[in-house]
Amino acid sequence: MLSVGGDDFSLRAIETVAGRRFSDGIFELYMKEDGTVDLLRDEKKIRSACRAE
């Protein structure tokens, strides 16, 4: 589950070579092996080096 601006989005796991990725077709969450997280919307990075909670 991804919460952005008070809205919740249900993401599903997608295949990746390293780390973990989740997407709903609009948002993509990429959890890197070092624990940092990048958030993309429509393939454009909108947040980087975040931490998952």
N, CA, C and O atoms as a printed pandas DataFrame, in Angstrom:
     atom_number atom_name residue_name chain_id  residue_number  x_coord  y_coord  z_coord
0              1         N          MET        A               1    0.855   -1.172    0.000
1              2        CA          MET        A               1    0.000    0.000    0.000
2              3         C          MET        A               1    0.901    1.236    0.000
3              4         O          MET        A               1    1.860    1.315    0.768
4              5         N          LEU        A               2    0.590    2.179   -0.852
5              6        CA          LEU        A               2    1.321    3.439   -0.957
6              7         C          LEU        A               2    0.369    4.562   -0.586
7              8         O          LEU        A               2   -0.740    4.636   -1.117
8              9         N          SER        A               3    0.788    5.436    0.318
9             10        CA          SER        A               3   -0.009    6.607    0.698
10            11         C          SER        A               3    0.703    7.855    0.212
11            12         O          SER        A               3    1.849    8.111    0.581
12            13         N          VAL        A               4    0.015    8.636   -0.623
13            14        CA          VAL        A               4    0.566    9.868   -1.181
14            15         C          VAL        A               4   -0.484   10.956   -1.065
15            16         O          VAL        A               4   -1.585   10.818   -1.599
16            17         N          GLY        A               5   -0.156   12.027   -0.379
17            18        CA          GLY        A               5   -1.066   13.163   -0.271
18            19         C          GLY        A               5   -2.427   12.816    0.317
19            20         O          GLY        A               5   -3.433   13.426   -0.045
20            21         N          GLY        A               6   -2.467   11.842    1.220
21            22        CA          GLY        A               6   -3.721   11.449    1.841
22            23         C          GLY        A               6   -4.505   10.398    1.072
23            24         O          GLY        A               6   -5.537    9.925    1.548
24            25         N          ASP        A               7   -4.029   10.025   -0.115
25            26        CA          ASP        A               7   -4.674    8.982   -0.915
26            27         C          ASP        A               7   -3.861    7.693   -0.828
27            28         O          ASP        A               7   -2.633    7.732   -0.765
28            29         N          ASP        A               8   -4.551    6.552   -0.826
29            30        CA          ASP        A               8   -3.892    5.252   -0.767
30            31         C          ASP        A               8   -3.988    4.555   -2.117
31            32         O          ASP        A               8   -5.025    4.596   -2.779
32            33         N          PHE        A               9   -2.890    3.913   -2.517
33            34        CA          PHE        A               9   -2.821    3.197   -3.779
34            35         C          PHE        A               9   -2.317    1.784   -3.508
35            36         O          PHE        A               9   -1.326    1.594   -2.803
36            37         N          SER        A              10   -3.002    0.805   -4.067
37            38        CA          SER        A              10   -2.619   -0.590   -3.902
38            39         C          SER        A              10   -1.646   -0.967   -5.017
39            40         O          SER        A              10   -2.008   -0.964   -6.194
40            41         N          LEU        A              11   -0.416   -1.290   -4.639
41            42        CA          LEU        A              11    0.613   -1.647   -5.616
42            43         C          LEU        A              11    0.836   -3.151   -5.601
43            44         O          LEU        A              11    0.696   -3.792   -4.560
44            45         N          ARG        A              12    1.180   -3.710   -6.745
45            46        CA          ARG        A              12    1.499   -5.143   -6.819
46            47         C          ARG        A              12    2.975   -5.308   -7.180
47            48         O          ARG        A              12    3.565   -4.459   -7.847
48            49         N          ALA        A              13    3.550   -6.404   -6.730
49            50        CA          ALA        A              13    4.962   -6.685   -6.990
50            51         C          ALA        A              13    5.177   -6.927   -8.481
51            52         O          ALA        A              13    4.358   -7.568   -9.139
52            53         N          ILE        A              14    6.293   -6.406   -9.008
53            54        CA          ILE        A              14    6.677   -6.671  -10.392
54            55         C          ILE        A              14    8.101   -7.202  -10.391
55            56         O          ILE        A              14    8.860   -6.959   -9.453
56            57         N          GLU        A              15    8.459   -7.925  -11.442
57            58        CA          GLU        A              15    9.782   -8.546  -11.530
58            59         C          GLU        A              15   10.881   -7.499  -11.633
59            60         O          GLU        A              15   10.713   -6.446  -12.249
60            61         N          THR        A              16   12.013   -7.820  -11.009
61            62        CA          THR        A              16   13.187   -6.963  -11.064
62            63         C          THR        A              16   14.431   -7.805  -10.845
63            64         O          THR        A              16   14.359   -8.882  -10.253
64            65         N          VAL        A              17   15.565   -7.324  -11.317
65            66        CA          VAL        A              17   16.822   -8.043  -11.151
66            67         C          VAL        A              17   17.374   -7.841   -9.743
67            68         O          VAL        A              17   17.877   -8.782   -9.129
68            69         N          ALA        A              18   17.280   -6.623   -9.236
69            70        CA          ALA        A              18   17.803   -6.311   -7.901
70            71         C          ALA        A              18   16.784   -5.455   -7.154
71            72         O          ALA        A              18   16.026   -4.703   -7.768
72            73         N          GLY        A              19   16.770   -5.573   -5.843
73            74        CA          GLY        A              19   15.833   -4.805   -5.039
74            75         C          GLY        A              19   14.425   -5.351   -5.198
75            76         O          GLY        A              19   14.239   -6.510   -5.569
76            77         N          ARG        A              20   13.436   -4.513   -4.917
77            78        CA          ARG        A              20   12.028   -4.899   -5.050
78            79         C          ARG        A              20   11.277   -3.763   -5.717
79            80         O          ARG        A              20   11.544   -2.593   -5.441
80            81         N          ARG        A              21   10.339   -4.096   -6.592
81            82        CA          ARG        A              21    9.538   -3.091   -7.298
82            83         C          ARG        A              21    8.064   -3.414   -7.142
83            84         O          ARG        A              21    7.649   -4.572   -7.123
84            85         N          PHE        A              22    7.283   -2.332   -7.031
85            86        CA          PHE        A              22    5.835   -2.452   -6.912
86            87         C          PHE        A              22    5.211   -1.375   -7.802
87            88         O          PHE        A              22    5.753   -0.276   -7.919
88            89         N          SER        A              23    4.074   -1.686   -8.428
89            90        CA          SER        A              23    3.451   -0.725   -9.333
90            91         C          SER        A              23    1.944   -0.936   -9.409
91            92         O          SER        A              23    1.435   -2.027   -9.154
92            93         N          ASP        A              24    1.243    0.145   -9.768
93            94        CA          ASP        A              24   -0.183    0.054  -10.077
94            95         C          ASP        A              24   -0.454    0.544  -11.491
95            96         O          ASP        A              24   -1.610    0.742  -11.866
96            97         N          GLY        A              25    0.601    0.743  -12.283
97            98        CA          GLY        A              25    0.467    1.251  -13.643
98            99         C          GLY        A              25    0.681    2.747  -13.738
99           100         O          GLY        A              25    0.972    3.267  -14.815
100          101         N          ILE        A              26    0.539    3.444  -12.621
101          102        CA          ILE        A              26    0.800    4.891  -12.572
102          103         C          ILE        A              26    1.996    5.157  -11.666
103          104         O          ILE        A              26    2.976    5.778  -12.078
104          105         N          PHE        A              27    1.904    4.678  -10.425
105          106        CA          PHE        A              27    3.000    4.822   -9.465
106          107         C          PHE        A              27    3.881    3.586   -9.493
107          108         O          PHE        A              27    3.398    2.469   -9.682
108          109         N          GLU        A              28    5.183    3.795   -9.302
109          110        CA          GLU        A              28    6.115    2.687   -9.155
110          111         C          GLU        A              28    7.017    2.981   -7.960
111          112         O          GLU        A              28    7.590    4.064   -7.845
112          113         N          LEU        A              29    7.128    2.009   -7.088
113          114        CA          LEU        A              29    7.957    2.110   -5.896
114          115         C          LEU        A              29    9.121    1.147   -6.078
115          116         O          LEU        A              29    8.912   -0.048   -6.285
116          117         N          TYR        A              30   10.347    1.659   -6.002
117          118        CA          TYR        A              30   11.538    0.840   -6.182
118          119         C          TYR        A              30   12.331    0.851   -4.884
119          120         O          TYR        A              30   12.901    1.872   -4.500
120          121         N          MET        A              31   12.362   -0.294   -4.212
121          122        CA          MET        A              31   13.095   -0.449   -2.957
122          123         C          MET        A              31   14.457   -1.046   -3.285
123          124         O          MET        A              31   14.559   -2.209   -3.673
124          125         N          LYS        A              32   15.500   -0.240   -3.124
125          126        CA          LYS        A              32   16.853   -0.668   -3.468
126          127         C          LYS        A              32   17.425   -1.572   -2.375
127          128         O          LYS        A              32   16.924   -1.610   -1.251
128          129         N          GLU        A              33   18.469   -2.286   -2.730
129          130        CA          GLU        A              33   19.101   -3.213   -1.790
130          131         C          GLU        A              33   19.690   -2.504   -0.574
131          132         O          GLU        A              33   19.833   -3.121    0.481
132          133         N          ASP        A              34   20.040   -1.204   -0.700
133          134        CA          ASP        A              34   20.610   -0.467    0.434
134          135         C          ASP        A              34   19.527    0.080    1.372
135          136         O          ASP        A              34   19.840    0.738    2.364
136          137         N          GLY        A              35   18.244   -0.194    1.055
137          138        CA          GLY        A              35   17.148    0.237    1.905
138          139         C          GLY        A              35   16.503    1.542    1.499
139          140         O          GLY        A              35   15.467    1.908    2.054
140          141         N          THR        A              36   17.081    2.258    0.548
141          142        CA          THR        A              36   16.464    3.495    0.084
142          143         C          THR        A              36   15.347    3.176   -0.915
143          144         O          THR        A              36   15.316    2.099   -1.510
144          145         N          VAL        A              37   14.448    4.122   -1.083
145          146        CA          VAL        A              37   13.274    3.923   -1.931
146          147         C          VAL        A              37   13.130    5.096   -2.887
147          148         O          VAL        A              37   13.262    6.252   -2.486
148          149         N          ASP        A              38   12.859    4.795   -4.152
149          150        CA          ASP        A              38   12.527    5.822   -5.145
150          151         C          ASP        A              38   11.060    5.662   -5.505
151          152         O          ASP        A              38   10.559    4.542   -5.602
152          153         N          LEU        A              39   10.373    6.776   -5.703
153          154        CA          LEU        A              39    8.977    6.769   -6.099
154          155         C          LEU        A              39    8.856    7.464   -7.447
155          156         O          LEU        A              39    9.311    8.596   -7.615
156          157         N          LEU        A              40    8.244    6.783   -8.402
157          158        CA          LEU        A              40    8.039    7.333   -9.736
158          159         C          LEU        A              40    6.549    7.434  -10.021
159          160         O          LEU        A              40    5.758    6.618   -9.547
160          161         N          ARG        A              41    6.175    8.435  -10.793
161          162        CA          ARG        A              41    4.800    8.569  -11.275
162          163         C          ARG        A              41    4.885    8.790  -12.776
163          164         O          ARG        A              41    5.555    9.711  -13.244
164          165         N          ASP        A              42    4.204    7.941  -13.518
165          166        CA          ASP        A              42    4.248    7.995  -14.980
166          167         C          ASP        A              42    5.692    8.002  -15.476
167          168         O          ASP        A              42    6.054    8.771  -16.366
168          169         N          GLU        A              43    6.512    7.126  -14.880
169          170        CA          GLU        A              43    7.917    6.909  -15.244
170          171         C          GLU        A              43    8.834    8.087  -14.936
171          172         O          GLU        A              43    9.971    8.108  -15.406
172          173         N          LYS        A              44    8.368    9.074  -14.155
173          174        CA          LYS        A              44    9.207   10.204  -13.751
174          175         C          LYS        A              44    9.418   10.142  -12.245
175          176         O          LYS        A              44    8.465    9.991  -11.480
176          177         N          LYS        A              45   10.670   10.261  -11.828
177          178        CA          LYS        A              45   10.993   10.201  -10.408
178          179         C          LYS        A              45   10.432   11.426   -9.696
179          180         O          LYS        A              45   10.733   12.561  -10.065
180          181         N          ILE        A              46    9.612   11.188   -8.669
181          182        CA          ILE        A              46    9.054   12.300   -7.898
182          183         C          ILE        A              46    9.614   12.343   -6.480
183          184         O          ILE        A              46    9.499   13.366   -5.805
184          185         N          ARG        A              47   10.209   11.264   -6.023
185          186        CA          ARG        A              47   10.901   11.213   -4.720
186          187         C          ARG        A              47   12.054   10.236   -4.856
187          188         O          ARG        A              47   11.939    9.230   -5.555
188          189         N          SER        A              48   13.161   10.525   -4.195
189          190        CA          SER        A              48   14.279    9.585   -4.196
190          191         C          SER        A              48   14.941    9.555   -2.825
191          192         O          SER        A              48   14.818   10.483   -2.026
192          193         N          ALA        A              49   15.638    8.469   -2.586
193          194        CA          ALA        A              49   16.373    8.251   -1.341
194          195         C          ALA        A              49   15.462    8.348   -0.111
195          196         O          ALA        A              49   15.889    8.826    0.940
196          197         N          CYS        A              50   14.210    7.894   -0.242
197          198        CA          CYS        A              50   13.275    7.854    0.877
198          199         C          CYS        A              50   13.506    6.564    1.655
199          200         O          CYS        A              50   14.301    5.716    1.252
200          201         N          ARG        A              51   12.807    6.431    2.763
201          202        CA          ARG        A              51   12.853    5.214    3.570
202          203         C          ARG        A              51   11.440    4.670    3.698
203          204         O          ARG        A              51   10.493    5.432    3.894
204          205         N          ALA        A              52   11.294    3.349    3.588
205          206        CA          ALA        A              52    9.988    2.704    3.733
206          207         C          ALA        A              52    9.605    2.665    5.197
207          208         O          ALA        A              52   10.472    2.530    6.060
208          209         N          GLU        A              53    8.305    2.781    5.494
209          210        CA          GLU        A              53    7.797    2.663    6.876
210          211         C          GLU        A              53    6.744    1.598    6.917
211          212         O          GLU        A              53    6.179    1.329    7.978
